[in-house]
Amino acid sequence: MAYRLFLLGFVTLLSLTVLFSVYKQHTLPYISLQSPAVNNTPYTEDSRETVRIASVGSASARCTIAYYDSFLSYLEKQAGIRTELVLRKSYREIIDLLLSGQVEFAFISSSLYVTDTAGDKLELLLIPQPACDITYTSCIFVHHDSKLNTLAELRGKTFAFTDPDSALGCLYPTYLLKLYGESPESYFSSYHYVYSVDYAVRCVASQLVEAAAADSLHLQYLLCNDRELKDKIKIIHTSGYLPLDPLVAGDSLAPEVKEKVISLLLAMHEDVEGMEILAQLGFSRFTTARPEDYDIITKMATTLGGSGNDF
């Protein structure tokens, strides 16, 4: 019996090691959503400005591309620009792309923005508002068949965070532990960063870890598009409402193009097509971001020892 338990533990540990190492080594490429040519005419660059928008791969690359496809197509048509979606594994990689001028816009973690000094070099632009049927929260979940039903029962269990700089996939659950005088090191037997909602869900569904945290927006999107996964997890805790990640800009884009994109996004909810695309993203509209929108994130980060920004 002891041998069988040892063998099961060894196989589980090996599976986790392989999964995390493969994902860590995988660097997502630039991904352009431009349609390929449909005839034999030689390709020539047009005069439209190319706007590159970066995001972390919250789910698989294919799922993330599908999530943003209609949104970027709408920008191209309405603003008369060319767009490229740039995916990276972590929020810190996204910051590096912005600061080096390799992308013009990005959705970045509100947690990283308020705690990292690099945030001072970025321009806070817009904050998406969740659709009326969506509450943007941090969700902690376990396998559907698990006997774990409360946070108190997670002591000594294995846990998966998403990005270490994610407000909902890491900051909130860590803050929650801090309120009870605990930390991930003291509370869990082990914990891991898996860098996507997709991987967090699959680790729990495959019982490679016993619990995980993720944001409700991408979690809901993933589960709605994968019934099999939906039937394999159950949520045991949700936070209160938290603000969505902001859209920020670097300084590599012509001011007139930036203003055109901002104006378009602010008015996107005013036409039928724009409303439909926003709904697909789980948004109701974009509004101008204000420093006070992220007060709760700053409070949690400060409690955990983060410095916070003045925006």
C-alpha positions in Angstrom: 0.0 0.0 0.0 2.8 2.4 0.9 4.6 1.6 -2.4 1.4 2.4 -4.3 1.0 5.7 -2.6 4.7 6.6 -3.2 4.3 5.7 -6.9 1.1 7.8 -7.2 2.9 10.8 -5.6 5.9 10.4 -7.8 3.8 10.3 -11.0 1.8 13.4 -9.9 5.0 15.3 -9.1 6.6 14.3 -12.5 3.5 15.4 -14.4 3.5 18.8 -12.7 7.2 19.3 -13.4 6.8 18.5 -17.1 3.7 20.7 -17.4 5.2 23.7 -15.7 8.6 23.5 -17.4 7.1 23.1 -20.9 4.8 26.1 -20.4 7.6 28.2 -18.9 9.9 27.6 -21.8 7.2 28.4 -24.4 7.4 31.9 -25.7 4.4 33.0 -27.6 5.1 34.7 -30.9 3.8 37.9 -32.4 0.4 36.9 -33.8 -1.1 39.0 -36.5 -4.8 38.9 -37.1 -4.5 40.2 -40.6 -6.3 38.1 -43.2 -4.0 36.4 -45.7 -4.1 37.4 -49.3 -6.7 35.7 -51.4 -5.2 36.3 -54.8 -1.8 36.1 -56.4 -1.1 39.8 -56.4 2.3 40.5 -54.9 1.9 41.9 -51.3 2.6 45.6 -50.8 2.5 47.5 -47.5 -0.4 50.0 -47.4 -0.3 53.4 -45.8 -2.3 52.5 -42.7 -0.7 52.8 -39.3 0.0 49.5 -37.6 -1.1 49.3 -34.0 0.1 46.4 -31.9 -1.9 45.5 -28.8 -0.4 43.1 -26.3 -2.1 40.8 -23.8 -1.1 37.8 -21.7 -2.4 34.4 -22.9 -5.1 34.0 -20.3 -6.1 30.8 -22.1 -4.6 28.8 -24.9 -3.2 30.9 -27.8 -6.1 29.8 -30.0 -8.7 30.7 -27.4 -7.1 34.1 -26.8 -7.0 34.9 -30.5 -10.6 34.0 -30.8 -11.4 36.1 -27.8 -9.9 39.3 -29.4 -10.5 38.6 -33.1 -13.8 40.5 -33.5 -12.5 43.4 -31.3 -9.4 44.0 -33.4 -11.3 43.6 -36.7 -13.7 46.3 -35.5 -10.7 48.6 -34.7 -9.3 48.0 -38.1 -12.5 48.8 -39.9 -13.6 51.8 -37.8 -10.2 53.5 -37.2 -8.7 52.7 -40.6 -5.6 51.0 -39.0 -3.8 47.7 -39.2 -3.7 45.7 -36.0 -1.5 43.0 -34.6 -2.2 41.0 -31.4 0.9 40.2 -29.5 0.7 37.5 -26.8 3.2 36.9 -24.0 3.2 34.5 -21.1 3.5 37.1 -18.3 2.5 40.6 -17.5 6.1 41.6 -16.9 6.9 40.7 -20.5 4.1 42.9 -21.6 5.5 45.8 -19.7 8.9 45.2 -21.3 7.3 45.3 -24.8 5.6 48.6 -24.0 8.7 50.3 -22.6 10.8 49.2 -25.5 8.3 50.4 -28.1 7.5 47.0 -29.5 3.8 47.4 -28.8 1.6 50.5 -28.6 -1.2 49.4 -26.3 -1.7 46.6 -23.8 -4.1 45.3 -21.2 -1.9 44.9 -18.1 -2.5 43.7 -14.6 -3.9 46.4 -12.3 -1.7 44.8 -9.6 1.5 45.3 -11.6 0.5 48.8 -12.5 0.1 50.0 -9.0 3.2 48.2 -7.5 5.8 48.4 -10.3 7.7 51.7 -10.9 7.6 50.9 -14.6 3.9 51.9 -14.4 5.0 55.5 -14.0 6.3 55.4 -17.6 3.0 54.2 -19.0 -0.1 56.2 -19.8 -3.3 54.9 -18.1 -6.1 55.2 -20.6 -9.2 53.2 -20.3 -10.9 50.7 -18.0 -13.5 48.2 -19.3 -16.8 48.0 -17.4 -18.2 44.5 -17.0 -21.4 43.5 -18.8 -24.5 43.6 -16.6 -24.6 39.8 -16.2 -20.9 39.5 -15.2 -19.3 40.3 -11.9 -15.5 40.6 -12.1 -14.2 38.7 -9.1 -11.4 36.4 -8.0 -12.6 32.8 -7.9 -11.0 30.0 -5.9 -12.0 26.6 -7.2 -11.4 22.9 -6.7 -12.2 19.7 -8.6 -15.9 19.0 -8.9 -15.6 15.7 -7.0 -13.4 17.2 -4.2 -14.6 17.1 -0.7 -13.0 20.5 -0.1 -15.7 23.2 0.2 -14.2 26.0 2.2 -11.0 28.1 2.3 -10.2 26.7 5.8 -10.0 23.2 4.3 -7.2 24.3 1.8 -4.6 24.3 4.6 -1.8 21.9 3.6 -3.2 21.4 0.1 -1.5 22.1 -3.3 -2.5 25.3 -5.0 -2.0 27.0 -8.4 -1.8 30.8 -8.9 -1.9 32.2 -12.4 0.6 35.1 -13.0 2.5 36.3 -9.9 1.5 39.8 -10.9 -2.2 39.0 -11.5 -4.5 41.0 -9.2 -7.2 38.3 -9.2 -5.1 35.2 -9.9 -2.6 35.9 -7.2 -2.8 39.2 -5.3 -6.3 38.7 -3.9 -5.9 35.1 -2.6 -2.5 36.1 -1.1 -4.1 39.2 0.5 -6.8 36.9 1.9 -4.3 34.7 3.5 -2.5 37.7 5.0 -5.6 38.8 6.7 -5.5 35.6 8.7 -1.8 35.8 9.4 -0.9 33.3 6.8 1.1 33.3 3.5 1.2 30.8 0.6 4.4 29.3 2.1 2.8 28.7 5.5 -0.6 27.7 4.3 -0.2 25.4 1.3 2.0 22.3 1.1 3.2 23.6 -2.2 2.1 26.2 -4.8 2.9 27.0 -8.4 2.5 29.8 -10.9 1.0 28.5 -14.1 0.6 31.8 -16.0 -2.9 31.3 -17.5 -6.5 30.6 -16.5 -6.5 27.8 -18.9 -3.6 26.0 -17.2 -5.0 26.7 -13.7 -8.3 25.0 -14.7 -6.7 22.1 -16.4 -4.4 21.5 -13.4 -7.4 21.3 -11.1 -9.5 19.3 -13.6 -6.6 16.8 -13.9 -6.1 16.8 -10.2 -2.5 17.8 -10.5 -3.2 20.5 -7.9 -6.1 20.6 -5.4 -7.2 24.2 -5.8 -6.5 27.3 -7.9 -7.4 30.9 -8.3 -8.4 32.9 -11.4 -10.4 35.9 -12.5 -14.1 35.2 -13.2 -14.2 36.9 -16.6 -11.7 34.6 -18.3 -12.8 31.6 -16.2 -16.4 32.0 -17.4 -15.3 32.5 -21.0 -13.2 29.3 -20.9 -15.8 27.2 -19.2 -18.6 28.4 -21.6 -16.4 27.2 -24.5 -15.4 23.9 -22.9 -18.3 22.0 -21.4 -16.0 19.1 -20.3 -13.9 21.5 -18.2 -17.0 23.2 -16.7 -18.2 19.9 -15.3 -14.9 19.2 -13.6 -14.5 22.2 -11.3 -16.5 23.9 -8.5 -16.0 27.3 -7.1 -15.7 27.5 -3.3 -14.9 31.2 -2.9 -15.4 34.5 -4.7 -14.2 37.9 -3.8 -16.1 41.1 -3.9 -16.1 43.1 -7.1 -12.7 44.1 -8.3 -11.8 46.5 -11.2 -10.9 45.1 -14.6 -7.3 45.4 -15.9 -6.7 48.7 -17.6 -5.7 49.5 -21.2 -2.4 51.5 -21.1 -0.1 52.9 -23.8 3.6 53.4 -24.2 5.0 56.5 -26.0 5.8 54.9 -29.4 2.5 55.8 -31.2 1.6 59.0 -33.0 -0.7 61.1 -30.8 -3.3 61.4 -33.5 -3.6 57.7 -33.9 -3.8 57.1 -30.2 -6.6 59.7 -29.8 -8.5 58.1 -32.7 -8.3 54.6 -31.0 -9.3 56.0 -27.6 -12.2 58.0 -29.1 -13.4 54.9 -30.9 -13.3 52.7 -27.9 -15.1 55.2 -25.7 -18.0 55.3 -28.2 -18.0 51.6 -29.1 -21.1 50.9 -27.0 -23.1 53.4 -29.0 -23.5 51.2 -32.2 -25.0 47.8 -32.5 -21.9 46.0 -33.8 -19.7 47.6 -31.1 -22.2 46.5 -28.4 -22.2 42.9 -29.7 -18.4 42.7 -29.7 -18.2 44.2 -26.2 -20.7 41.6 -25.0 -18.5 38.9 -26.4 -15.6 40.2 -24.4 -17.8 40.4 -21.2 -17.7 44.2 -21.3 -20.5 46.8 -21.4 -18.3 49.7 -22.4 -15.0 51.4 -22.0 -14.6 54.5 -19.7 -11.7 56.8 -19.0 -9.6 55.2 -16.2 -9.2 57.2 -13.0 -6.7 56.7 -10.2 -9.5 56.0 -7.7 -10.7 53.0 -9.8 -7.8 51.0 -8.4 -7.8 52.1 -4.8 -8.8 48.6 -3.7 -5.9 47.1 -5.6 -3.5 49.6 -4.0 -4.9 48.8 -0.6 -4.2 45.0 -1.0 -0.8 45.6 -2.5 0.2 47.9 0.4 -1.0 45.4 2.9 1.2 42.8 1.3 4.2 45.2 1.3 3.8 46.6 -2.3 4.7 50.3 -2.8 1.8 51.4 -5.0 1.8 54.2 -7.5 0.3 57.6 -7.5 -0.7 57.0 -11.2 
